[in-house]
C-alpha cells in the first residue's frame, strides 16, 4: 500500500467523522500546533488543497472510504483495558510498551505534535475511564497508528470505537477471574530461551483465536522469561463448582492442544520441560498454588496439573478426563499445605478436538509412506536417500518434519499424549491398522493405559462391523472383549466412558447378528454355529449391564442413560414382534409405545419425572432437567468428528423418549438435525469420518454416508409433522403433544 493511502487511513481512523474533528479542535485550543501539524501532513500529501479545518472537514464528509476488512474473525475486547492487556492478540504487538514506542516513532516520522504518550498514559486510562483532552489525544495517537499500520482494523478500533471501549470500562471491570492457566518452561539440561517462550505464546494466541468460546474472556500475560498466564473471566462470582464447567473445559482444551503442539515443535525435547497448571475458584489463591504445582517434580512428569478445587469442579461437571488416583501433598511458601493432582488421561477419541498440525500432516494421510514408516522403516529410509536431486530443499525439509511425527513415537514411547493423538487422527481417517500399530507402541511401555486399551477395543469393534463374513466379525468382537477383560483385571481406574465403550462393543455385535438374521429370513448358520434371536437378546442384555455400570460411575450418567434407553427399548421392541427379525423391508416403528414407557421408568430413576407435580408441571420439569443435561454435555464436547452425532442424539433423546413435547420443541429437534447435517458436511470436506449411531450401533462412518442418514431422518420427521399439521397454528406452540401415533416414528431406528 502506498504511504499516501496509509496516511489517509490514519487520518480517517483518528478523525472518523465531523464530530470527532470538532472535539479535536476544542481539545487543542491551547495546543494549536497539534492541529497545524496534522493539516500540514494532509496538505503535503494532497489530501486537502488548502491548509485549513474546513478543507479537512470537507474531506472527512466526502471521502469515507471502505476500509480493508479483517479476514480473521476475532473476539473484540470488552474494554480499553482488555485491548491494552492483550495487544498481541488484538493488535499484533507483543506488549503495550512496544506499542507506545511504535506510536511515538510514527508521530515523530510525520512531525505530528502528538508525542505525549508515556508508559503511564495507558495505565491511567485503564484505571480511570473518564476522558480528558490529554487522554483523548492519547486515543487519537493510537487510532492514527492503527490506521497507518493496521488498516484492516480501522473499522473496529477507530477513535470513536476507542472512546466506546473507555465508556465500557467500568461495566466490564465487574467481571471476575474464575480460572487461570499457567504455562512454564523448566530446564532439564537446556535453559528455556526468550525464543521458546515467544513461540509458546504464539501457539496460545493462535489457539485462542480459533477455538476458545468467545464468552470466556482471555488475557495472556508473561510473569517471567519462562512462563505466561492465560486468564478466564466471567461476569458474576459463583460459589458452586457447577458454574465453572465452561471455563475449566476451555482451560483443559487449551492445555491439551498446547502440550501436543509443544511436543511437535522444534523445542519439544527432554531438555526443556513444559509444565501446565490449571486453577479455578478464588483469584487470591491462583498465584501461590499455580507456582507450586508447576514447579513440583511428579512421577512420570505429567504435563497438566490441577489444584484441589479444580479437580472437584472436574468431577462435579463430568469433564471427560482421568485424574491421578492419589494427590501429592506439598507445603507452599506461605506455609499452606496443598494437594497437587494431575491429568493422567483424556478421552481424546470422544471429546477433545484434533490438533491442527496432525490433522494437516500429509504423512498421516499417505498410505504408502505411513506403512513403510510403521512396518518397514528401512525401506522408507532407502527411498528417502534415493530421492531425485530435483526435489527442492523446502520439500525435503517438510517431508523430514512430517516423518519425525511418527519417529517421535519410536524415540519417545513415554510421550503417551502425542501417541494417542496420532492414533486418534488415524482412527478417524479409518486407518484402523495404522492406528492400532501406534497403540501397540504406547502399550509396550504402558500396558495398563485405559485410553489406549479402550481405543484398541473400538478399533476391533469397527473392524468387526465392516468385516464381510460373520466369522471375521466374531474374531474381531472377541478381540475387543478380551481388551475389556484385560482392563477389568488390571486397570484400577474405570469410568462411565469406559463402560459405555464396552457396552457399545456388545451392542455392535448384537446388531451385526440382527442384520444377518433380518436379511436371511430369521436364520443364519456359519461353520461354527447357528445364530438365532437368543444370541441377539443375550448380547443386548450384556450391553445393558455395561451401560448400567456406567450410570453407577457417573454423577449424572448423561451418556450411559441415553445408551441404556436405546438398547433396552430396542430389545423390548424386537421381542414384541418377530417379523422384525425376518423381513428387512419392514420398517422398525414403535406402535406399542415401548420407547416412551422405557423412558418414563429410567427418568423416574434419575429424578427427572416427579409424580407430585401436575401433568403440565411434570413435563416442564422434565424438559428443564433434559436441557440442563444437554447443556452440560455440550460444554464437554469439542471433537468435531463427534459433534454431528451428538446433535443427532439430542434429537433422538427428546423425540423418541420424552413423555410429551410441544411444537416449539419439535422445531428445536429439527434444528438439531439440520445443525448435525451441516457439521457432517464440513467434515466431508476435511476427509474426516464421524462417530455415528445413526445405524443404532456406534461406528466410525464416512461423513457422506452420515449426511445421507440425517437427510432421510429429516425427510421423515418433516413429513410426519406436516401431515399432523401441529406446526401450523402458532397459538399452540406451547401446547403439550402426547399423540402416540405421531411418535411411532423413532429417529434412532430409521437407518438401522
Number of C-alpha atoms within 10 A of each C-alpha: 5 6 10 15 14 19 22 21 30 26 23 24 30 27 24 22 17 15 12 16 18 13 13 19 16 13 18 15 11 9 13 13 14 20 20 16 16 21 21 19 18 22 17 13 15 11 21 20 13 14 17 15 17 11 17 22 18 12 17 19 12 8 11 12 10 9 15 13 12 14 8 9 8 13 18 14 20 17 23 24 22 20 21 22 21 22 20 18 25 19 17 11 16 15 17 18 15 13 20 21 13 16 22 20 14 18 19 13 9 13 15 20 17 21 18 14 19 13 14 10 15 21 14 12 20 21 14 13 19 15 14 11 13 15 20 19 22 22 26 25 27 25 30 29 29 25 28 22 19 19 25 18 20 28 18 17 26 27 29 20 18 20 21 14 21 22 16 17 22 16 11 19 16 13 15 17 22 24 24 26 26 27 29 24 22 17 14 12 11 12 14 21 14 12 12 20 21 17 14 25 23 15 17 22 19 12 17 20 17 13 13 19 15 13 13 18 22 24 18 21 16 17 12 10 15 21 21 22 23 22 21 23 20 18 16 10 15 14 9 10 18 16 15 21 20 19 24 27 23 21 22 24 20 19 23 23 19 21 22 21 20 20 19 19 15 10 18 16 17 13 13 18 22 25 23 29 29 28 27 26 22 15 13 9 12 21 13 13 25 23 17 19 29 25 14 15 12 16 7 9 14 20 20 25 29 28 24 18 17 20 24 15 20 22 18 18 23 22 23 23 21 19 20 17 11 10 16 15 13 16 12 14 11 7 8 10 12 17 17 24 25 26 18 20 20 20 19 20 24 20 23 24 21 21 18 12 14 22 20 13 17 16 21 23 17 10 12 10 18 19 15 15 17 15 12 12 15 11 13 19 12 10 13 13 9 9 10 9 7 6 9 9 10 9 10 13 11 13 15 13 17 18 19 15 20 19 15 16 19 16 10 15 19 18 18 22 20 26 24 24 23 24 26 27 24 22 24 22 21 20 17 19 16 20 24 22 15 24 24 16 18 27 18 11 13 15 17 18 19 28 23 26 25 22 26 25 24 25 24 24 31 24 21 26 24 14 15 10 12 20 14 15 22 18 16 22 24 19 18 26 18 13 20 22 13 14 20 13 9 12 15 10 15 15 17 24 23 24 23 24 23 25 29 26 29 27 24 24 26 22 19 21 23 26 17 21 23 20 15 15 14 20 17 17 13 10 7 7 9 10 17 17 17 9 14 22 17 13 21 24 18 18 27 25 18 23 30 20 18 28 25 14 17 17 13 17 21 18 19 26 21 19 28 25 23 23 22 18 21 21 18 14 20 18 14 13 10 12 15 22 23 18 16 17 9 11 13 21 18 22 14 13 17 20 25 21 15 19 24 18 12 16 21 13 10 14 11 18 23 15 11 8 12 10 13 12 14 18 20 17 16 21 20 12 16 19 14 12 15 17 12 19 19 15 19 22 18 20 16 22 27 23 22 29 24 21 22 25 26 19 23 22 21 19 23 26 24 22 22 24 20 18 21 15 18 21 15 15 23 18 15 20 24 19 16 23 24 14 21 29 16 15 18 18 10 13 14 22 25 27 22 25 22 25 17 21 22 21 23 25 21 20 26 18 16 27 21 14 18 24 15 14 23 19 10 16 20 14 12 15 16 12 11 13 11 17 17 12 9 11 8 14 18 12 15 18 17 13 11 15 12 15 23 18 21 19 25 24 20 18 17 17
